[in-house]
């Protein structure tokens, strides 16, 4: 008997391995409706890409998660054009090519500091001791977050993202959001009194001009929000991407051996890691009008989630999508979003991931993973591991 098709991102079964459900969504219900949770889902690559390209119909102002708890907050990801456009200009100053590429020596030094102690040792946790620590150090260095506070920010982020089986926000997650805001507000106010050569100082001293030509400087509250979204996006994505990539190369040792022998393939490997098991598995949107797709009407004022993880495994676009293949040609990707909401930190994430594997494979070209010790984080839209023990000797 065929099981009823139920797509619920909060269920542990789905979070553990969503790909069989994704395949059924694409084939059986490309416009899927979950009346209990009140959302529609698009799962085919062409449909997800088209929705990203149409921010007028698929708006972000009602939140970008299934629960929509961030709706109404002063976040770049919850703004629609034209308001989104000048806010994006403010944040884009952080990710100039000069600033991003200038971090490469720091990234390599950080990798060496994190990995060298394990050379000659039996193993270590690739998440807790590497994939979390690298982007946390990099975004902290970029923004100007004191080193003494970076671990606390990571732990608060983990608490803040936690959801229960129904998508409810636990009391501890709500408390973590308040604690995070207070911590970052303290950093901002302290930096205003002691300006330095960092992004927070840059944002403090920069003028902001909106579409009406009005110019002002960001308030401490506005600055805190900008730092909050940059800190989240700057370390969570890379932390999960690197860990998922470690698993991919352990499962496909022949391709890992190719990378060990030829590092020029690393950029291709990073793109395939983003496709194979993306750290962000869906983006939430809200319909501004009725949408008819695949003979189904999605009503106006309805939550729609664009399922990145399903789109990236669409057989209509990718041959043998479950197979990791660093030789795969990837012309476009939705792993960082697309269009007006394309991730501003994508170039930084790609550089960090490339360097992470360059340094990891230098030291541990034939590592293994202890699958019995793997633990997966619980979140509705961030897919990643919280523990990944690897063996290196």
N, C-alpha and C positions, 0 to 999 in steps of 0.2 A: 504494500500500500504506500502511495506517495504521500509524504508528510505535507501538511499545509504549509504554504510559503508564508513565513512570518519574519519580517525584518525589524528587529528592535536593537538599535545600537548599544543599549544599556545591558543587554543580557550577556552573561559571562561567556556562554557558548559562542556568541557572535564576536566578542572581543578576542577570544582565544584564537579562533580561525574563521574569519568572515568570508573567505574566498568561495567556499561552496554556495553560500547564500547569495553572494554577489553574482555568481554564474546564473543562478536561477532568476534573479532579478532581471538581468540583461535579456534572458531568453523568454521568460514567462510574463514578466511584468515590468517593462522598461519605464512605465510610469506607475510606480507602486504607491498604494495608499494604505496608511496605517491609521484607521479611524480612532483607535484607542488612544494613541499618542498624538493624533491630530497633525500628521504631516504626510506629504508626498515625497517620493525619492526618485531621482533620475540617476541611472546607472550606466548607460551607454556613453562611450567617449564623445561621440558627436553631439549628443544632447547636453552633456555636462559642459563641453566647450562652448556651445551656442549660448547657454545660459550665462556663463561667465562674460560673454561678449555683449550681453544685453542687460546692463545694470539699471535700465529704466523699467524693465518688466520684472526683473529679479533683483529686488532691492535689499540692502544690507541693514537698514536703519532699525529693523525689528530684531536684530541680533543675528549672530552667525553660528550659534550652536543650536541644537535641537530644543533645549530648554529656553533659549533666548534671554538668559539672565542678564546679559550685558547690554540689552536694549536700553537706550536712553543714556548710557554712559558716554563720556566724552572721549571715545576711542576712534582712531582712524578707521578701523575695520567696520565700524557701525555707521559710517557716514556715506552718503550717496552724493554723486555729482549734482550741483557744482560745489557744494560745501566741502566735499571730500578733496577736491583738487588743490585748494590752497593749504589745507591741512597736510596733504601729502608732500607739498613743496617744503614745508617746515621740516618734516622728518627726513626727507631725501638728502638734506645736508649732511646727515650722519654717514651715508653710504657712498661717498664719492670714491671713484676708482683709486685716487691717491691715498685716501685714508684707509680703505680696505686693504690694498696691496701692501701698504706700509706696515701692516700687522703681521706679515708673513714671518719675519725673524722672531717675533714674540711667540707666534704659534709654534714654531719649531722648538724654541727654547722650552716652552711649556710642555710639549710632547716629551722632550728629553727628560725633563724633571719628573714627569709622571711615569714614564716607561722604564727608564734606566734602572730604578731600584729592583725591577722584577727580572732583569737579565740574570740567568743562572738559577732563578727560583722556579718552583714547580708550576706556579700559575698565579692568577689574580682575577678580580672581578672587573670585566671590561666596561661595565656601566659605572659602578660606584667609584672606581679608581681611575677611570680614563674618559669614557664618552661624556659623562656629566661634567667632569672637572675641566676639560679643555674649553668647551664653549663658555662655561661659567667664568673662567679666567679671561677669555678673549672679550666677551661683552662687558665684563667688569672693567677691563683695561680701556676699552673703547669709550665707554660712558663716563668713566671716572668714579666707579663705585669702589669704596674702600675694600681692600682685600679681606679685612676682618669681618665684613658683612655679607660676603658673597655666598657662603654656605647657608647662612640663614635665609637669604633670598631664595635659594634653591629649595630648601625644605618647606618654606611657605608656599612656593609655587606648586609643589607636589600636593600639599594639603588643599590648596585652593581648587585644583583641577578635579578632585575626587567627587564622584557621583555615586548614588546608590542604584539599585536595580530598576527603579522607576524614573531615574533622571532627577530625583530630588537632590537638593543641595544640603548636605549634612551640616549640622551646626558648626562643626569644626572647620569646614570649608569656608563658611561665612565669616567665622572669626579670623581665619587666615587672611581673607581679603582685607579686613580692617587693619590687621597687624601689618600687612604688606604696605598698605597706603600710608600708615603712620611712619614706617621705617623709611620709605622712599621720600616722603615729605621732609623728614629730618635731614636726609642727605641733600635735598635741593636747597633747603634754607641755609644749611651750613656752607654749601658751595657758593651761594649768593654772597655770603660774607667773606669767602676765601676763594676767589676765582682762580682757575688753573687752565692748563692746556688740555682740555677734555671736552667731550660732547655736551655734558650738562652745562658747562661754562659757556660753550658755544650757543646753546639754546637760550640761556639766560640773557646773553648780550645781543642776540639777533633780533632784528625787527621782523614782525609778521604783518603781511599785507593780504587782506581778503579780496574777494572779487569786486567789492564796491570801492576799493582803493583806500579803505581805512587801515591805518598802520598803528601798531602797538607792540609792546613786549609781553611775552607770556607771563601770566601770574604764577605764583608758586603752585597753586592747585592744578593749573594747566600743565605746568612742567612736570609735576608728579605723575600725571596721567601719561604724558609722552614717555617718561622714563620707564613707567610700568609696562607699557606695551613693547617698548624696545627691549627691555630686560627679558620679558617672556619669550618674545619671538626670537631673540638673539641666542638663547641657550637651549630651550626645549626642543626645537626642531632638529638642531645638529646633534644633540645628545641622543635622541631616538634614532636618527638616521644612521649615525655611526654604529650604534649597537646592532641595528637591523642589517647593516652591511657586514659586520663581523660574522653574523650568522650565515649570510649569503655565501661568503667566501669559504666558510667552514664546510658548508654543504656542497660547494662546487670547487673542490681543491684543484682541479685541472685549470680552472680559470684563475684561481688565486696564483698558481704557479706561473701563468702567463704574466700576471701583474708583477710578480717578483722579478721576472726576467726583463720586463719592458714597462717601465713606469709611464711611458707616454700614453698608455691605455687608461691611466687613472681617471682622466676627465670622463671618458666613456663609461667607466665602471661606476662613477658617482651618479651619472644620469640613469643608469640601469638600476642602481640601488633606490633612487627616488621613485622609479616606476614599480619595481618589484615589491617593495613593502614601504610605502610612503609613511612618513611620521604623522601626517594629517590625513585622516581618512574621509572626511567630508567637510563641506562648507555650507552653512545654513543661509538661506535666502527667504524672501517674502514676496509673494506675487502682488503687483500693483494693479493687475487686470486679469481677466480670465485668460487662460492659456490652453490651447488645444494641441495635444501632442500624442501621436500613436492612437488616435481615435478616443482619447481620454481628455476630459475637460478638468483642468486644475482651476478651481475657483479663485477669484481675486481674494486678497487678504487671507492667504493661506501659507503656512510654513512649507518650504520645499528645501530638501537637502540634496546637494550635488555630491554624489558619492565618488570621491576621487579614487579611493581604493578599487572600486569596481571598474571605473573608466580606464584605469591603468592596466587592467587585465582583460580588456575587451578584445575578443578574438577577431572582431571586425577590423581592428587596427594592428594588433600584434600577434604574430605567429607564436604558438606555444607560450602564452603569456605567463604561465606558472613557472616556466623555466628561466633561471637567471642566465643572461647572455650578454657579456660585455661587448660583443660584436654587433649587438642589435642597433639598428639605426633609429634614432628618436628625433623626429623633426620638430615636434612640439610637445609640450608637457603641461599637465594641469596640476602637477604636484605642488607648485608654489602659487596656485591660483592662476588667473589669466586676466588680461585686460586691465581695467582701472584698479583692480585690487591685487594685481600681481605683487608678490612679496618683495618689499624693498630690500630686504636682507638676503635675497637669493644668492647674489654674488659672494657675499661673506660666507654663507652656509656652504656653498660649493667649494670655496677655497679651503675652509676649515676641514671639510671632509676629505678633500684630496690630500692635504698635508697629514691629517690623522692617519690615513692608510699608508702613505709614503713612509712615515716614521714607524708605524706599527710593523709593517712588513720588513723594514730594515732589520728590526730586532727579532721578530718572531715570524719567520716566513712559513713555518709549518705548524701553527698553533692548532689546538683542538678545542672543542667546547664540551662542557659537562652539562648535558641537557637535563639531568635530574635536578640541577640546582637553579635552573632558569625560573625567574618569576616575572610575570607581566604586570605592568601598572594598570590601574583601572580608571578609565576615562572614556567619555562617550565619543570623542572625536580625535584624541591623540593616541596613536598606536605606538607603543614602545615597551621596552623591558625595564624592570627595576633592578634585576640581578641577572648577570650573565657571566658565570665562572668559566674561564678559559684555561687550558693547560698549555704551557710553553716549554716544558722540558721533560 
